[in-house]
Amino acid sequence: MSAENLETALVPVDPDYVRYRDSLLMTVATSSARIYTDTFKKWEAFAAANGFLPLNINPTNVLKFIESQDTTLTTRKRQKSAFSSLAKHVWLLTGEAQDERAYKIIQATKLSADKAGGQERTKQPMSPKDAQRMIDLEKNPRDMALIALLLTTGIRRAEATTLLWTDVNFDRGVLAVRHGKGDKAREIPITDGTLDKLRDWQMIQPTGYAHVFTMLKRNGQPGADTPLTGTDIYRAWVKYAEALGLDSKPHDARRTLITEVIRRVDVRSAQAVAGHARAETTLGYAQGVEVDELRKKLKLSYG
């Protein structure tokens, strides 16, 4: 029985599993929690339909579950990551050797593209022309600043959600990302056009607000000093991309910026701006890059 047909299956009550699952979800980023939750919901139905409890996270069951779905290899890798995290979480809490073994086998399991289905979305940077169209598209002032910042700094959604106004140095034209991936800090130059959009949005927000990107009321006015979530940013980006007839996701902004920096400056600068932990991600290893010098050199063809 495929996972798509299991949504209505009766899922047995498994208090231990629920406890492990929920405590894991509290430890991961919002973007990961969404993927994990969807994976575990389907897993619970699959377990019920096949006569075992969902806490039986053995590698054989996990592989059967993953291969039972008509999904892309990328989706399968994400599901495997969810199971690997859950198995590790269980092992760390129980200390049992069998749980350690299950985690290590799941982690080491290789997924074959031959057995995957679905259709992978082409992951490409936007052209400078389309990037400029996204920036220029008429939007509310908050989203004008948000879209421009994503495209001209390449920050991740999770990084955008945590930005404070104290992270924006208007005098230097520099953005401080204090808690990037792996909790690594970095500085990124901001274009003049994006700085102007940030100033416009800050002037609209009530005095004293700490967060850069906050919620809006139904009338479009600023709401409470509460930051947007990664899901909020995802939905905003997709809405504007679809309005322009583009099949694009927020991470494409990051690909676009990195590609532009490599083309106009160099690979090491691109890695420094992106905050990549591994050199091969940006085709080279970045030594220290002076952000003020980089801002003088970096002239984007959009923004």
C-alpha angles and dihedrals in degrees: 000000000000122000091242090066095048102073093102096042116125108257113207119231110259109173095185092051092047090050093050093043096049095044089051092050089055091060101051134078119269093252092052092044090059092053093043093049093052091047094049093047090057091042092054091052091046091051092050093049092049097046104250135105117258091238087068090095097167118154094245094056092043093052092047090051094049093047092047091073131079094231136133123263089250091057091047091052090052091050091049089051089053091053092044090053092047094047091049090048091052092048093050090051098044102031089211118153092222091056091050090051092050091050094049093047093049090047091051096045113116118215117215123223088213091072096043124100137187124066124284116230112239107252105209136145116255118252115254087248093056091043089055090047090054091050095046097044110116110260140147113285093256093055092042087060094040097052092043092050093049092050098043100041103028093222119165122251091248090053092050092053092058099045117128126195088245086065091063114080103195093181094056096031091233134134120212115212100195100179110031126160108316087018090280120153125219142162125235129192116241122213119239092244092055092046089055091052091049091051091050091052094045090053090056095049117086114266115272099028111151102195121074100210111040135166123279128222121236090264090056095253121129115278127200123327089266120132124239118253125236088254091055090054092046092053093047093051095047091048093056094041091053090049087060094044093251126142095216140141128200093259088064087072088062092049089049095052094045091050091049094050092048090051097045103031120007143286095262091055090049091054091048092051093045094047093224116179094207125054095218090063089075097026096256146037117271119221118194113307121198104232095206091054091045091054090056091050099041112088110165121207089228137037 
